């Protein structure tokens, strides 16, 4: 099993900050998450960055037991 970590709007859309999935690739994990969390999560995911073990991830990348896939929505705010 690998861990999916969700932050900010992705966490809110899913209703959880983490989940475990038994998948072979990053893309499979995101597909399973979309199926589990529905269209609101799918909409948020379109604007997110995805990381695998702290590095930028692509859908074809392999996911192994103990890996962590993080979904990070864009950050806003700050001052001018």
PDB file of N, CA, C and O in Angstrom:
ATOM      1  N   UNK A   1       0.837  -1.187   0.000  1.00  0.00           N
ATOM      2  CA  UNK A   1       0.000   0.000   0.000  1.00  0.00           C
ATOM      3  C   UNK A   1       0.878   1.246   0.000  1.00  0.00           C
ATOM      4  O   UNK A   1       1.942   1.281   0.617  1.00  0.00           O
ATOM      5  N   UNK A   2       0.412   2.247  -0.695  1.00  0.00           N
ATOM      6  CA  UNK A   2       1.075   3.549  -0.736  1.00  0.00           C
ATOM      7  C   UNK A   2       0.105   4.581  -0.165  1.00  0.00           C
ATOM      8  O   UNK A   2      -1.109   4.380  -0.173  1.00  0.00           O
ATOM      9  N   UNK A   3       0.652   5.671   0.322  1.00  0.00           N
ATOM     10  CA  UNK A   3      -0.154   6.709   0.961  1.00  0.00           C
ATOM     11  C   UNK A   3      -0.384   7.868   0.014  1.00  0.00           C
ATOM     12  O   UNK A   3       0.539   8.328  -0.659  1.00  0.00           O
ATOM     13  N   UNK A   4      -1.613   8.334  -0.033  1.00  0.00           N
ATOM     14  CA  UNK A   4      -1.970   9.550  -0.742  1.00  0.00           C
ATOM     15  C   UNK A   4      -2.165  10.629   0.308  1.00  0.00           C
ATOM     16  O   UNK A   4      -2.989  10.479   1.211  1.00  0.00           O
ATOM     17  N   UNK A   5      -1.410  11.718   0.196  1.00  0.00           N
ATOM     18  CA  UNK A   5      -1.530  12.864   1.108  1.00  0.00           C
ATOM     19  C   UNK A   5      -2.182  14.006   0.350  1.00  0.00           C
ATOM     20  O   UNK A   5      -1.775  14.344  -0.761  1.00  0.00           O
ATOM     21  N   UNK A   6      -3.190  14.591   0.957  1.00  0.00           N
ATOM     22  CA  UNK A   6      -3.944  15.677   0.329  1.00  0.00           C
ATOM     23  C   UNK A   6      -3.837  16.932   1.175  1.00  0.00           C
ATOM     24  O   UNK A   6      -3.902  16.870   2.403  1.00  0.00           O
ATOM     25  N   UNK A   7      -3.673  18.068   0.518  1.00  0.00           N
ATOM     26  CA  UNK A   7      -3.492  19.334   1.207  1.00  0.00           C
ATOM     27  C   UNK A   7      -4.492  20.370   0.723  1.00  0.00           C
ATOM     28  O   UNK A   7      -4.952  20.319  -0.418  1.00  0.00           O
ATOM     29  N   UNK A   8      -4.823  21.304   1.594  1.00  0.00           N
ATOM     30  CA  UNK A   8      -5.650  22.484   1.295  1.00  0.00           C
ATOM     31  C   UNK A   8      -6.950  22.088   0.591  1.00  0.00           C
ATOM     32  O   UNK A   8      -7.705  21.268   1.114  1.00  0.00           O
ATOM     33  N   UNK A   9      -7.223  22.657  -0.587  1.00  0.00           N
ATOM     34  CA  UNK A   9      -8.489  22.424  -1.287  1.00  0.00           C
ATOM     35  C   UNK A   9      -8.684  20.960  -1.658  1.00  0.00           C
ATOM     36  O   UNK A   9      -9.820  20.486  -1.688  1.00  0.00           O
ATOM     37  N   UNK A  10      -7.613  20.233  -1.941  1.00  0.00           N
ATOM     38  CA  UNK A  10      -7.729  18.806  -2.258  1.00  0.00           C
ATOM     39  C   UNK A  10      -8.213  18.036  -1.034  1.00  0.00           C
ATOM     40  O   UNK A  10      -9.051  17.142  -1.155  1.00  0.00           O
ATOM     41  N   UNK A  11      -7.697  18.374   0.131  1.00  0.00           N
ATOM     42  CA  UNK A  11      -8.134  17.739   1.382  1.00  0.00           C
ATOM     43  C   UNK A  11      -9.600  18.054   1.646  1.00  0.00           C
ATOM     44  O   UNK A  11     -10.370  17.172   2.027  1.00  0.00           O
ATOM     45  N   UNK A  12      -9.982  19.298   1.446  1.00  0.00           N
ATOM     46  CA  UNK A  12     -11.377  19.697   1.668  1.00  0.00           C
ATOM     47  C   UNK A  12     -12.318  18.979   0.712  1.00  0.00           C
ATOM     48  O   UNK A  12     -13.380  18.514   1.125  1.00  0.00           O
ATOM     49  N   UNK A  13     -11.947  18.883  -0.553  1.00  0.00           N
ATOM     50  CA  UNK A  13     -12.795  18.230  -1.543  1.00  0.00           C
ATOM     51  C   UNK A  13     -12.952  16.737  -1.265  1.00  0.00           C
ATOM     52  O   UNK A  13     -14.019  16.167  -1.494  1.00  0.00           O
ATOM     53  N   UNK A  14     -11.887  16.107  -0.771  1.00  0.00           N
ATOM     54  CA  UNK A  14     -11.923  14.673  -0.487  1.00  0.00           C
ATOM     55  C   UNK A  14     -12.541  14.364   0.865  1.00  0.00           C
ATOM     56  O   UNK A  14     -13.057  13.266   1.078  1.00  0.00           O
ATOM     57  N   UNK A  15     -12.493  15.320   1.775  1.00  0.00           N
ATOM     58  CA  UNK A  15     -12.996  15.079   3.119  1.00  0.00           C
ATOM     59  C   UNK A  15     -12.019  14.320   3.999  1.00  0.00           C
ATOM     60  O   UNK A  15     -12.395  13.820   5.059  1.00  0.00           O
ATOM     61  N   UNK A  16     -10.763  14.230   3.567  1.00  0.00           N
ATOM     62  CA  UNK A  16      -9.729  13.547   4.333  1.00  0.00           C
ATOM     63  C   UNK A  16      -8.363  14.086   3.923  1.00  0.00           C
ATOM     64  O   UNK A  16      -8.210  14.643   2.837  1.00  0.00           O
ATOM     65  N   UNK A  17      -7.388  13.920   4.783  1.00  0.00           N
ATOM     66  CA  UNK A  17      -6.042  14.371   4.476  1.00  0.00           C
ATOM     67  C   UNK A  17      -5.132  13.279   3.958  1.00  0.00           C
ATOM     68  O   UNK A  17      -4.043  13.560   3.459  1.00  0.00           O
ATOM     69  N   UNK A  18      -5.573  12.021   4.072  1.00  0.00           N
ATOM     70  CA  UNK A  18      -4.737  10.918   3.581  1.00  0.00           C
ATOM     71  C   UNK A  18      -5.571   9.665   3.377  1.00  0.00           C
ATOM     72  O   UNK A  18      -6.641   9.500   3.962  1.00  0.00           O
ATOM     73  N   UNK A  19      -5.049   8.793   2.535  1.00  0.00           N
ATOM     74  CA  UNK A  19      -5.689   7.511   2.274  1.00  0.00           C
ATOM     75  C   UNK A  19      -4.613   6.539   1.804  1.00  0.00           C
ATOM     76  O   UNK A  19      -3.519   6.947   1.417  1.00  0.00           O
ATOM     77  N   UNK A  20      -4.933   5.264   1.843  1.00  0.00           N
ATOM     78  CA  UNK A  20      -4.015   4.219   1.394  1.00  0.00           C
ATOM     79  C   UNK A  20      -4.600   3.563   0.145  1.00  0.00           C
ATOM     80  O   UNK A  20      -5.791   3.258   0.089  1.00  0.00           O
ATOM     81  N   UNK A  21      -3.747   3.351  -0.851  1.00  0.00           N
ATOM     82  CA  UNK A  21      -4.164   2.693  -2.081  1.00  0.00           C
ATOM     83  C   UNK A  21      -3.141   1.640  -2.474  1.00  0.00           C
ATOM     84  O   UNK A  21      -1.943   1.815  -2.254  1.00  0.00           O
ATOM     85  N   UNK A  22      -3.619   0.547  -3.056  1.00  0.00           N
ATOM     86  CA  UNK A  22      -2.759  -0.505  -3.578  1.00  0.00           C
ATOM     87  C   UNK A  22      -2.771  -0.377  -5.096  1.00  0.00           C
ATOM     88  O   UNK A  22      -3.648  -0.922  -5.765  1.00  0.00           O
ATOM     89  N   UNK A  23      -1.787   0.348  -5.635  1.00  0.00           N
ATOM     90  CA  UNK A  23      -1.730   0.670  -7.061  1.00  0.00           C
ATOM     91  C   UNK A  23      -0.313   0.469  -7.584  1.00  0.00           C
ATOM     92  O   UNK A  23       0.630   0.292  -6.814  1.00  0.00           O
ATOM     93  N   UNK A  24      -0.179   0.500  -8.929  1.00  0.00           N
ATOM     94  CA  UNK A  24       1.135   0.324  -9.548  1.00  0.00           C
ATOM     95  C   UNK A  24       1.754   1.641  -9.985  1.00  0.00           C
ATOM     96  O   UNK A  24       2.978   1.741 -10.068  1.00  0.00           O
ATOM     97  N   UNK A  25       0.929   2.672 -10.271  1.00  0.00           N
ATOM     98  CA  UNK A  25       1.458   3.941 -10.775  1.00  0.00           C
ATOM     99  C   UNK A  25       0.769   5.133 -10.108  1.00  0.00           C
ATOM    100  O   UNK A  25      -0.283   5.000  -9.483  1.00  0.00           O
ATOM    101  N   UNK A  26       1.390   6.287 -10.260  1.00  0.00           N
ATOM    102  CA  UNK A  26       0.801   7.531  -9.766  1.00  0.00           C
ATOM    103  C   UNK A  26      -0.553   7.755 -10.432  1.00  0.00           C
ATOM    104  O   UNK A  26      -1.520   8.126  -9.766  1.00  0.00           O
ATOM    105  N   UNK A  27      -0.624   7.532 -11.740  1.00  0.00           N
ATOM    106  CA  UNK A  27      -1.875   7.719 -12.462  1.00  0.00           C
ATOM    107  C   UNK A  27      -2.998   6.850 -11.930  1.00  0.00           C
ATOM    108  O   UNK A  27      -4.131   7.312 -11.800  1.00  0.00           O
ATOM    109  N   UNK A  28      -2.696   5.589 -11.620  1.00  0.00           N
ATOM    110  CA  UNK A  28      -3.707   4.696 -11.043  1.00  0.00           C
ATOM    111  C   UNK A  28      -4.175   5.207  -9.696  1.00  0.00           C
ATOM    112  O   UNK A  28      -5.362   5.132  -9.379  1.00  0.00           O
ATOM    113  N   UNK A  29      -3.249   5.729  -8.898  1.00  0.00           N
ATOM    114  CA  UNK A  29      -3.641   6.249  -7.591  1.00  0.00           C
ATOM    115  C   UNK A  29      -4.599   7.426  -7.752  1.00  0.00           C
ATOM    116  O   UNK A  29      -5.611   7.515  -7.057  1.00  0.00           O
ATOM    117  N   UNK A  30      -4.273   8.315  -8.664  1.00  0.00           N
ATOM    118  CA  UNK A  30      -5.141   9.481  -8.861  1.00  0.00           C
ATOM    119  C   UNK A  30      -6.508   9.073  -9.413  1.00  0.00           C
ATOM    120  O   UNK A  30      -7.526   9.654  -9.039  1.00  0.00           O
ATOM    121  N   UNK A  31      -6.535   8.078 -10.301  1.00  0.00           N
ATOM    122  CA  UNK A  31      -7.807   7.576 -10.822  1.00  0.00           C
ATOM    123  C   UNK A  31      -8.658   6.985  -9.711  1.00  0.00           C
ATOM    124  O   UNK A  31      -9.862   7.237  -9.650  1.00  0.00           O
ATOM    125  N   UNK A  32      -8.046   6.205  -8.836  1.00  0.00           N
ATOM    126  CA  UNK A  32      -8.798   5.614  -7.725  1.00  0.00           C
ATOM    127  C   UNK A  32      -9.289   6.692  -6.767  1.00  0.00           C
ATOM    128  O   UNK A  32     -10.398   6.596  -6.241  1.00  0.00           O
ATOM    129  N   UNK A  33      -8.476   7.712  -6.537  1.00  0.00           N
ATOM    130  CA  UNK A  33      -8.889   8.808  -5.667  1.00  0.00           C
ATOM    131  C   UNK A  33     -10.057   9.571  -6.284  1.00  0.00           C
ATOM    132  O   UNK A  33     -11.004   9.929  -5.584  1.00  0.00           O
ATOM    133  N   UNK A  34      -9.994   9.820  -7.592  1.00  0.00           N
ATOM    134  CA  UNK A  34     -11.104  10.498  -8.263  1.00  0.00           C
ATOM    135  C   UNK A  34     -12.392   9.689  -8.132  1.00  0.00           C
ATOM    136  O   UNK A  34     -13.458  10.246  -7.869  1.00  0.00           O
ATOM    137  N   UNK A  35     -12.289   8.374  -8.316  1.00  0.00           N
ATOM    138  CA  UNK A  35     -13.466   7.514  -8.195  1.00  0.00           C
ATOM    139  C   UNK A  35     -14.007   7.523  -6.765  1.00  0.00           C
ATOM    140  O   UNK A  35     -15.220   7.494  -6.558  1.00  0.00           O
ATOM    141  N   UNK A  36     -13.110   7.561  -5.785  1.00  0.00           N
ATOM    142  CA  UNK A  36     -13.525   7.529  -4.380  1.00  0.00           C
ATOM    143  C   UNK A  36     -14.110   8.857  -3.909  1.00  0.00           C
ATOM    144  O   UNK A  36     -15.054   8.869  -3.120  1.00  0.00           O
ATOM    145  N   UNK A  37     -13.555   9.981  -4.387  1.00  0.00           N
ATOM    146  CA  UNK A  37     -13.912  11.289  -3.836  1.00  0.00           C
ATOM    147  C   UNK A  37     -14.800  12.126  -4.733  1.00  0.00           C
ATOM    148  O   UNK A  37     -15.287  13.167  -4.292  1.00  0.00           O
ATOM    149  N   UNK A  38     -15.034  11.721  -5.970  1.00  0.00           N
ATOM    150  CA  UNK A  38     -16.031  12.337  -6.813  1.00  0.00           C
ATOM    151  C   UNK A  38     -15.612  13.553  -7.618  1.00  0.00           C
ATOM    152  O   UNK A  38     -14.438  13.921  -7.655  1.00  0.00           O
ATOM    153  N   UNK A  39     -16.602  14.174  -8.267  1.00  0.00           N
ATOM    154  CA  UNK A  39     -16.327  15.262  -9.208  1.00  0.00           C
ATOM    155  C   UNK A  39     -15.716  16.510  -8.583  1.00  0.00           C
ATOM    156  O   UNK A  39     -14.938  17.201  -9.240  1.00  0.00           O
ATOM    157  N   UNK A  40     -16.045  16.813  -7.344  1.00  0.00           N
ATOM    158  CA  UNK A  40     -15.441  17.976  -6.689  1.00  0.00           C
ATOM    159  C   UNK A  40     -13.934  17.809  -6.541  1.00  0.00           C
ATOM    160  O   UNK A  40     -13.168  18.742  -6.781  1.00  0.00           O
ATOM    161  N   UNK A  41     -13.524  16.621  -6.148  1.00  0.00           N
ATOM    162  CA  UNK A  41     -12.102  16.330  -6.035  1.00  0.00           C
ATOM    163  C   UNK A  41     -11.445  16.355  -7.408  1.00  0.00           C
ATOM    164  O   UNK A  41     -10.353  16.900  -7.569  1.00  0.00           O
ATOM    165  N   UNK A  42     -12.104  15.768  -8.391  1.00  0.00           N
ATOM    166  CA  UNK A  42     -11.578  15.737  -9.762  1.00  0.00           C
ATOM    167  C   UNK A  42     -11.322  17.157 -10.271  1.00  0.00           C
ATOM    168  O   UNK A  42     -10.301  17.411 -10.910  1.00  0.00           O
ATOM    169  N   UNK A  43     -12.234  18.073  -9.993  1.00  0.00           N
ATOM    170  CA  UNK A  43     -12.085  19.464 -10.436  1.00  0.00           C
ATOM    171  C   UNK A  43     -10.881  20.130  -9.773  1.00  0.00           C
ATOM    172  O   UNK A  43     -10.125  20.844 -10.431  1.00  0.00           O
ATOM    173  N   UNK A  44     -10.705  19.899  -8.483  1.00  0.00           N
ATOM    174  CA  UNK A  44      -9.558  20.473  -7.766  1.00  0.00           C
ATOM    175  C   UNK A  44      -8.255  19.880  -8.290  1.00  0.00           C
ATOM    176  O   UNK A  44      -7.269  20.596  -8.464  1.00  0.00           O
ATOM    177  N   UNK A  45      -8.251  18.592  -8.538  1.00  0.00           N
ATOM    178  CA  UNK A  45      -7.044  17.889  -8.969  1.00  0.00           C
ATOM    179  C   UNK A  45      -6.463  18.460 -10.264  1.00  0.00           C
ATOM    180  O   UNK A  45      -5.250  18.421 -10.471  1.00  0.00           O
ATOM    181  N   UNK A  46      -7.320  18.984 -11.127  1.00  0.00           N
ATOM    182  CA  UNK A  46      -6.860  19.522 -12.410  1.00  0.00           C
ATOM    183  C   UNK A  46      -5.856  20.664 -12.255  1.00  0.00           C
ATOM    184  O   UNK A  46      -5.061  20.911 -13.162  1.00  0.00           O
ATOM    185  N   UNK A  47      -5.882  21.360 -11.121  1.00  0.00           N
ATOM    186  CA  UNK A  47      -4.986  22.499 -10.898  1.00  0.00           C
ATOM    187  C   UNK A  47      -3.862  22.204  -9.909  1.00  0.00           C
ATOM    188  O   UNK A  47      -3.143  23.114  -9.496  1.00  0.00           O
ATOM    189  N   UNK A  48      -3.710  20.949  -9.530  1.00  0.00           N
ATOM    190  CA  UNK A  48      -2.748  20.583  -8.489  1.00  0.00           C
ATOM    191  C   UNK A  48      -1.417  20.108  -9.069  1.00  0.00           C
ATOM    192  O   UNK A  48      -1.327  19.677 -10.219  1.00  0.00           O
ATOM    193  N   UNK A  49      -0.400  20.203  -8.235  1.00  0.00           N
ATOM    194  CA  UNK A  49       0.892  19.572  -8.493  1.00  0.00           C
ATOM    195  C   UNK A  49       0.883  18.245  -7.739  1.00  0.00           C
ATOM    196  O   UNK A  49       0.328  18.137  -6.646  1.00  0.00           O
ATOM    197  N   UNK A  50       1.501  17.253  -8.338  1.00  0.00           N
ATOM    198  CA  UNK A  50       1.567  15.928  -7.714  1.00  0.00           C
ATOM    199  C   UNK A  50       3.029  15.567  -7.514  1.00  0.00           C
ATOM    200  O   UNK A  50       3.860  15.736  -8.407  1.00  0.00           O
ATOM    201  N   UNK A  51       3.322  15.066  -6.322  1.00  0.00           N
ATOM    202  CA  UNK A  51       4.697  14.718  -5.941  1.00  0.00           C
ATOM    203  C   UNK A  51       4.741  13.264  -5.499  1.00  0.00           C
ATOM    204  O   UNK A  51       3.800  12.766  -4.881  1.00  0.00           O
ATOM    205  N   UNK A  52       5.829  12.593  -5.815  1.00  0.00           N
ATOM    206  CA  UNK A  52       6.067  11.221  -5.376  1.00  0.00           C
ATOM    207  C   UNK A  52       7.320  11.223  -4.525  1.00  0.00           C
ATOM    208  O   UNK A  52       8.418  11.479  -5.020  1.00  0.00           O
ATOM    209  N   UNK A  53       7.155  10.941  -3.253  1.00  0.00           N
ATOM    210  CA  UNK A  53       8.276  10.915  -2.309  1.00  0.00           C
ATOM    211  C   UNK A  53       9.095  12.209  -2.353  1.00  0.00           C
ATOM    212  O   UNK A  53      10.323  12.180  -2.272  1.00  0.00           O
ATOM    213  N   UNK A  54       8.404  13.333  -2.483  1.00  0.00           N
ATOM    214  CA  UNK A  54       9.055  14.640  -2.432  1.00  0.00           C
ATOM    215  C   UNK A  54       9.578  15.167  -3.748  1.00  0.00           C
ATOM    216  O   UNK A  54      10.171  16.245  -3.785  1.00  0.00           O
ATOM    217  N   UNK A  55       9.373  14.429  -4.839  1.00  0.00           N
ATOM    218  CA  UNK A  55       9.823  14.865  -6.162  1.00  0.00           C
ATOM    219  C   UNK A  55       8.617  14.990  -7.096  1.00  0.00           C
ATOM    220  O   UNK A  55       7.636  14.266  -6.929  1.00  0.00           O
ATOM    221  N   UNK A  56       8.676  15.899  -8.078  1.00  0.00           N
ATOM    222  CA  UNK A  56       7.570  16.018  -9.030  1.00  0.00           C
ATOM    223  C   UNK A  56       7.267  14.666  -9.680  1.00  0.00           C
ATOM    224  O   UNK A  56       8.176  13.916 -10.034  1.00  0.00           O
ATOM    225  N   UNK A  57       5.978  14.373  -9.829  1.00  0.00           N
ATOM    226  CA  UNK A  57       5.555  13.063 -10.333  1.00  0.00           C
ATOM    227  C   UNK A  57       4.830  13.183 -11.664  1.00  0.00           C
ATOM    228  O   UNK A  57       4.200  14.197 -11.965  1.00  0.00           O
ATOM    229  N   UNK A  58       4.935  12.130 -12.445  1.00  0.00           N
ATOM    230  CA  UNK A  58       4.204  11.966 -13.699  1.00  0.00           C
ATOM    231  C   UNK A  58       3.303  10.734 -13.548  1.00  0.00           C
ATOM    232  O   UNK A  58       3.631   9.828 -12.782  1.00  0.00           O
ATOM    233  N   UNK A  59       2.180  10.688 -14.264  1.00  0.00           N
ATOM    234  CA  UNK A  59       1.241   9.567 -14.108  1.00  0.00           C
ATOM    235  C   UNK A  59       1.851   8.184 -14.333  1.00  0.00           C
ATOM    236  O   UNK A  59       1.407   7.221 -13.708  1.00  0.00           O
ATOM    237  N   UNK A  60       2.843   8.057 -15.194  1.00  0.00           N
ATOM    238  CA  UNK A  60       3.412   6.744 -15.510  1.00  0.00           C
ATOM    239  C   UNK A  60       4.384   6.220 -14.449  1.00  0.00           C
ATOM    240  O   UNK A  60       4.796   5.062 -14.512  1.00  0.00           O
ATOM    241  N   UNK A  61       4.751   7.048 -13.488  1.00  0.00           N
ATOM    242  CA  UNK A  61       5.762   6.656 -12.507  1.00  0.00           C
ATOM    243  C   UNK A  61       5.244   5.560 -11.571  1.00  0.00           C
ATOM    244  O   UNK A  61       4.095   5.588 -11.131  1.00  0.00           O
ATOM    245  N   UNK A  62       6.114   4.600 -11.283  1.00  0.00           N
ATOM    246  CA  UNK A  62       5.758   3.468 -10.427  1.00  0.00           C
ATOM    247  C   UNK A  62       5.601   3.896  -8.976  1.00  0.00           C
ATOM    248  O   UNK A  62       6.328   4.755  -8.475  1.00  0.00           O
ATOM    249  N   UNK A  63       4.630   3.271  -8.316  1.00  0.00           N
ATOM    250  CA  UNK A  63       4.380   3.485  -6.889  1.00  0.00           C
ATOM    251  C   UNK A  63       4.578   2.146  -6.201  1.00  0.00           C
ATOM    252  O   UNK A  63       4.017   1.129  -6.609  1.00  0.00           O
ATOM    253  N   UNK A  64       5.384   2.165  -5.152  1.00  0.00           N
ATOM    254  CA  UNK A  64       5.679   0.940  -4.407  1.00  0.00           C
ATOM    255  C   UNK A  64       5.137   1.054  -2.985  1.00  0.00           C
ATOM    256  O   UNK A  64       4.787   2.142  -2.526  1.00  0.00           O
ATOM    257  N   UNK A  65       5.074  -0.069  -2.307  1.00  0.00           N
ATOM    258  CA  UNK A  65       4.634  -0.087  -0.921  1.00  0.00           C
ATOM    259  C   UNK A  65       5.492   0.879  -0.104  1.00  0.00           C
ATOM    260  O   UNK A  65       6.720   0.859  -0.186  1.00  0.00           O
ATOM    261  N   UNK A  66       4.832   1.712   0.674  1.00  0.00           N
ATOM    262  CA  UNK A  66       5.529   2.682   1.516  1.00  0.00           C
ATOM    263  C   UNK A  66       5.756   4.029   0.864  1.00  0.00           C
ATOM    264  O   UNK A  66       6.151   4.977   1.542  1.00  0.00           O
ATOM    265  N   UNK A  67       5.514   4.143  -0.448  1.00  0.00           N
ATOM    266  CA  UNK A  67       5.670   5.428  -1.121  1.00  0.00           C
ATOM    267  C   UNK A  67       4.576   6.395  -0.694  1.00  0.00           C
ATOM    268  O   UNK A  67       3.531   5.998  -0.179  1.00  0.00           O
ATOM    269  N   UNK A  68       4.850   7.682  -0.926  1.00  0.00           N
ATOM    270  CA  UNK A  68       3.879   8.724  -0.606  1.00  0.00           C
ATOM    271  C   UNK A  68       3.667   9.609  -1.832  1.00  0.00           C
ATOM    272  O   UNK A  68       4.614  10.169  -2.382  1.00  0.00           O
ATOM    273  N   UNK A  69       2.423   9.721  -2.241  1.00  0.00           N
ATOM    274  CA  UNK A  69       2.024  10.617  -3.320  1.00  0.00           C
ATOM    275  C   UNK A  69       1.297  11.789  -2.659  1.00  0.00           C
ATOM    276  O   UNK A  69       0.333  11.594  -1.918  1.00  0.00           O
ATOM    277  N   UNK A  70       1.768  13.003  -2.934  1.00  0.00           N
ATOM    278  CA  UNK A  70       1.171  14.199  -2.345  1.00  0.00           C
ATOM    279  C   UNK A  70       0.504  15.034  -3.431  1.00  0.00           C
ATOM    280  O   UNK A  70       1.051  15.207  -4.520  1.00  0.00           O
ATOM    281  N   UNK A  71      -0.680  15.548  -3.123  1.00  0.00           N
ATOM    282  CA  UNK A  71      -1.415  16.418  -4.028  1.00  0.00           C
ATOM    283  C   UNK A  71      -1.477  17.795  -3.393  1.00  0.00           C
ATOM    284  O   UNK A  71      -2.053  17.982  -2.322  1.00  0.00           O
ATOM    285  N   UNK A  72      -0.854  18.776  -4.096  1.00  0.00           N
ATOM    286  CA  UNK A  72      -0.752  20.127  -3.577  1.00  0.00           C
ATOM    287  C   UNK A  72      -1.414  21.123  -4.515  1.00  0.00           C
ATOM    288  O   UNK A  72      -0.917  21.354  -5.617  1.00  0.00           O
ATOM    289  N   UNK A  73      -2.523  21.716  -4.100  1.00  0.00           N
ATOM    290  CA  UNK A  73      -3.159  22.758  -4.895  1.00  0.00           C
ATOM    291  C   UNK A  73      -2.285  24.016  -4.927  1.00  0.00           C
ATOM    292  O   UNK A  73      -1.383  24.172  -4.104  1.00  0.00           O
ATOM    293  N   UNK A  74      -2.556  24.906  -5.877  1.00  0.00           N
ATOM    294  CA  UNK A  74      -1.809  26.160  -5.933  1.00  0.00           C
ATOM    295  C   UNK A  74      -1.959  26.943  -4.631  1.00  0.00           C
ATOM    296  O   UNK A  74      -3.003  26.901  -3.980  1.00  0.00           O
ATOM    297  N   UNK A  75      -0.922  27.640  -4.276  1.00  0.00           N
ATOM    298  CA  UNK A  75      -0.940  28.466  -3.066  1.00  0.00           C
ATOM    299  C   UNK A  75      -1.288  29.889  -3.471  1.00  0.00           C
ATOM    300  O   UNK A  75      -0.811  30.391  -4.489  1.00  0.00           O
ATOM    301  N   UNK A  76      -2.122  30.533  -2.669  1.00  0.00           N
ATOM    302  CA  UNK A  76      -2.433  31.933  -2.931  1.00  0.00           C
ATOM    303  C   UNK A  76      -2.204  32.732  -1.668  1.00  0.00           C
ATOM    304  O   UNK A  76      -1.990  32.179  -0.589  1.00  0.00           O
ATOM    305  N   UNK A  77      -2.251  34.023  -1.819  1.00  0.00           N
ATOM    306  CA  UNK A  77      -2.078  34.889  -0.656  1.00  0.00           C
ATOM    307  C   UNK A  77      -0.753  35.578  -0.698  1.00  0.00           C
ATOM    308  O   UNK A  77      -0.115  35.646  -1.749  1.00  0.00           O
ATOM    309  N   UNK A  78      -0.327  36.087   0.422  1.00  0.00           N
ATOM    310  CA  UNK A  78       0.918  36.828   0.483  1.00  0.00           C
ATOM    311  C   UNK A  78       0.638  38.321   0.459  1.00  0.00           C
ATOM    312  O   UNK A  78      -0.512  38.749   0.553  1.00  0.00           O
ATOM    313  N   UNK A  79       1.683  39.097   0.334  1.00  0.00           N
ATOM    314  CA  UNK A  79       1.513  40.544   0.322  1.00  0.00           C
ATOM    315  C   UNK A  79       2.283  41.126  -0.851  1.00  0.00           C
ATOM    316  O   UNK A  79       3.177  40.491  -1.412  1.00  0.00           O
ATOM    317  N   UNK A  80       1.919  42.333  -1.203  1.00  0.00           N
ATOM    318  CA  UNK A  80       2.584  43.000  -2.323  1.00  0.00           C
ATOM    319  C   UNK A  80       3.584  44.012  -1.829  1.00  0.00           C
ATOM    320  O   UNK A  80       4.241  44.673  -2.633  1.00  0.00           O
TER     321      UNK A  80
END
